[in-house]
Amino acid sequence: MNQKASTINDPELQAKVKKTTEKISENMHIIANEPSLAFYRIQEHVRKVIPLIVDRRAEVVQLQQDLQGKCYDMEYAISAVKDIEAADTSLKNVQELLKNAIFLKQQLKYVESRRPKKDTNSSVYKRLSAHITLDLPDLTDISGVVRETTNRVEHMMSQARNSNSNINNNPPTATNSSTGGPAELQRSYTTLH
């Protein structure tokens, strides 16, 4: 019995027992609270990540709508290009009709020029239209055609003015410039350059 009393009074043994029981108690407390801590960490993670995921989802939906709109635009553009390709024959027909109309107009001018002139004091428009010859322009460079046509009309107008002054044998007095010479038509700056 004496040994039992000595083991109970041993301070070193009591300290070891106390330390061991404290560690066992602490481990039991951790094991008991581990699921709660895990759920807390999961909840914390969800609270941080869910708003970002919602924002990303809204972004993806918006991008999908934009992409769908771009696809519709592309399909519309493809159909427009196909329609233009299909209109090629119609444009060629129009070009041929224009050539025929110009040819017929030239024939009419030729026939009119062969007829005896009854009215020697014809209008400026008739004299001007008798000198105009139209070539079917290449539709690829329309600005050059406009410039060329402008130059032709100005040239024909100056010729018509000169021929008009020769017919009447007196220069126009109201249209003289400040230098005393015949007035010239000024070139329009609204044409394409």
Legacy VTK file of the C-alpha trace (Angstrom):
# vtk DataFile Version 3.0
C-alpha trace
ASCII
DATASET POLYDATA
POINTS 193 float
0.000 0.000 0.000
2.857 2.154 0.606
3.743 2.006 -3.059
0.304 3.196 -4.023
0.604 6.194 -1.801
4.044 7.005 -3.170
2.818 6.883 -6.761
-0.051 9.185 -5.935
2.192 11.710 -4.253
4.795 11.724 -7.044
4.631 15.258 -8.484
6.383 14.344 -11.707
3.883 11.662 -12.453
1.013 13.984 -11.634
2.351 16.636 -14.006
2.653 14.090 -16.812
-0.859 12.818 -16.179
-2.233 16.340 -16.106
-0.433 17.229 -19.317
-1.690 14.093 -21.049
-5.277 14.658 -19.960
-5.111 18.252 -21.180
-3.858 17.125 -24.591
-6.538 14.430 -24.797
-9.154 17.024 -23.848
-7.825 19.473 -26.436
-7.823 16.792 -29.144
-11.375 15.817 -28.250
-12.395 19.478 -28.430
-10.731 19.847 -31.909
-12.292 16.622 -33.180
-15.685 17.726 -31.919
-15.398 21.169 -33.519
-13.629 20.148 -36.749
-16.839 19.798 -38.826
-18.007 23.226 -37.627
-14.687 24.762 -38.625
-14.812 23.062 -42.010
-18.330 24.333 -42.626
-17.245 27.820 -41.579
-14.360 27.732 -44.069
-16.685 26.477 -46.804
-19.200 29.212 -46.044
-16.443 31.839 -46.074
-15.203 30.569 -49.441
-18.718 30.552 -50.911
-19.363 34.125 -49.757
-16.167 35.275 -51.453
-16.589 33.349 -54.707
-20.348 33.493 -55.444
-20.492 37.237 -56.347
-17.572 36.774 -58.747
-19.262 33.752 -60.332
-22.530 35.679 -60.724
-20.673 38.585 -62.372
-18.858 36.184 -64.718
-22.130 34.507 -65.621
-23.746 37.867 -66.479
-20.653 38.707 -68.554
-20.887 35.411 -70.434
-24.610 35.960 -71.134
-23.871 39.470 -72.469
-21.037 38.161 -74.650
-23.316 35.439 -75.989
-25.944 38.029 -76.950
-23.296 40.220 -78.608
-21.898 37.236 -80.475
-25.362 36.248 -81.664
-25.918 39.816 -82.925
-22.590 39.701 -84.782
-23.571 36.375 -86.327
-26.858 37.887 -87.562
-24.932 40.858 -88.996
-22.520 38.520 -90.756
-25.347 36.458 -92.219
-27.009 39.681 -93.437
-23.734 40.843 -95.023
-23.270 37.482 -96.750
-26.786 37.629 -98.161
-26.155 41.210 -99.356
-22.973 40.127 -101.147
-24.846 37.243 -102.765
-27.581 39.663 -103.872
-24.965 41.942 -105.408
-23.461 38.988 -107.260
-26.932 38.085 -108.497
-27.480 41.701 -109.654
-24.442 41.494 -111.947
-26.556 40.356 -114.886
-29.080 43.145 -114.298
-26.305 45.740 -114.215
-24.848 44.357 -117.430
-28.309 44.586 -119.026
-28.592 48.206 -117.922
-25.159 48.915 -119.379
-26.153 47.350 -122.684
-29.385 49.363 -122.740
-27.395 52.547 -122.101
-25.077 51.705 -124.994
-28.092 51.135 -127.247
-29.695 54.413 -126.122
-26.502 56.340 -126.838
-26.160 54.703 -130.223
-29.754 55.562 -131.102
-29.250 59.150 -129.923
-26.179 59.455 -132.145
-28.172 58.093 -135.075
-30.901 60.670 -134.440
-28.304 63.437 -134.354
-26.820 62.204 -137.606
-30.228 62.120 -139.276
-31.032 65.612 -137.988
-27.710 66.950 -139.225
-28.417 65.656 -142.745
-31.787 67.426 -142.899
-31.832 70.979 -144.222
-31.952 73.486 -141.387
-35.148 75.530 -141.413
-34.467 77.701 -138.365
-31.056 79.387 -138.360
-31.663 81.004 -134.976
-31.932 77.802 -132.965
-31.612 77.655 -129.217
-28.316 77.283 -127.368
-29.490 73.963 -125.978
-29.981 72.494 -129.451
-26.597 73.730 -130.636
-24.973 72.401 -127.482
-26.678 69.015 -127.661
-25.610 68.654 -131.308
-21.943 68.775 -130.222
-22.207 66.456 -127.233
-20.948 62.965 -127.816
-21.313 60.531 -124.989
-19.025 57.618 -124.430
-20.183 55.013 -121.980
-17.883 55.544 -118.999
-16.261 52.774 -117.072
-18.155 52.756 -113.790
-15.047 52.023 -111.722
-13.751 55.647 -111.778
-16.789 57.948 -111.631
-14.859 61.015 -110.404
-12.713 61.046 -113.558
-15.822 60.820 -115.694
-17.447 63.742 -113.866
-14.309 65.835 -114.301
-14.079 64.961 -118.001
-17.764 65.723 -118.593
-17.395 69.073 -116.831
-14.470 69.994 -119.060
-16.390 68.970 -122.193
-19.463 70.996 -121.243
-17.334 74.064 -120.474
-15.521 73.701 -123.784
-18.784 73.298 -125.720
-20.341 76.270 -123.933
-17.386 78.474 -124.876
-17.637 77.251 -128.487
-21.380 77.928 -128.479
-20.805 81.409 -127.086
-18.164 82.111 -129.712
-20.389 80.817 -132.510
-23.316 82.830 -131.114
-21.233 85.990 -131.132
-20.127 85.222 -134.704
-23.733 84.682 -135.823
-24.988 87.892 -134.277
-21.820 89.809 -135.296
-21.737 91.693 -132.025
-20.259 90.509 -128.733
-22.534 90.351 -125.714
-22.283 93.557 -123.714
-23.879 92.510 -120.448
-21.508 89.623 -119.844
-18.173 91.361 -120.531
-15.610 91.143 -117.777
-13.823 94.129 -116.251
-10.950 93.773 -118.732
-13.231 94.318 -121.686
-12.937 90.782 -123.138
-15.730 88.279 -123.602
-16.996 86.744 -120.380
-16.005 83.165 -119.684
-17.938 80.619 -117.731
-16.311 79.965 -114.425
-15.554 76.388 -113.523
-17.686 75.038 -110.754
-15.769 73.951 -107.669
-18.513 71.612 -106.586
-17.389 68.851 -108.933
-15.488 65.879 -107.591
-11.718 66.345 -107.708
LINES 1 194
193 0 1 2 3 4 5 6 7 8 9 10 11 12 13 14 15 16 17 18 19 20 21 22 23 24 25 26 27 28 29 30 31 32 33 34 35 36 37 38 39 40 41 42 43 44 45 46 47 48 49 50 51 52 53 54 55 56 57 58 59 60 61 62 63 64 65 66 67 68 69 70 71 72 73 74 75 76 77 78 79 80 81 82 83 84 85 86 87 88 89 90 91 92 93 94 95 96 97 98 99 100 101 102 103 104 105 106 107 108 109 110 111 112 113 114 115 116 117 118 119 120 121 122 123 124 125 126 127 128 129 130 131 132 133 134 135 136 137 138 139 140 141 142 143 144 145 146 147 148 149 150 151 152 153 154 155 156 157 158 159 160 161 162 163 164 165 166 167 168 169 170 171 172 173 174 175 176 177 178 179 180 181 182 183 184 185 186 187 188 189 190 191 192
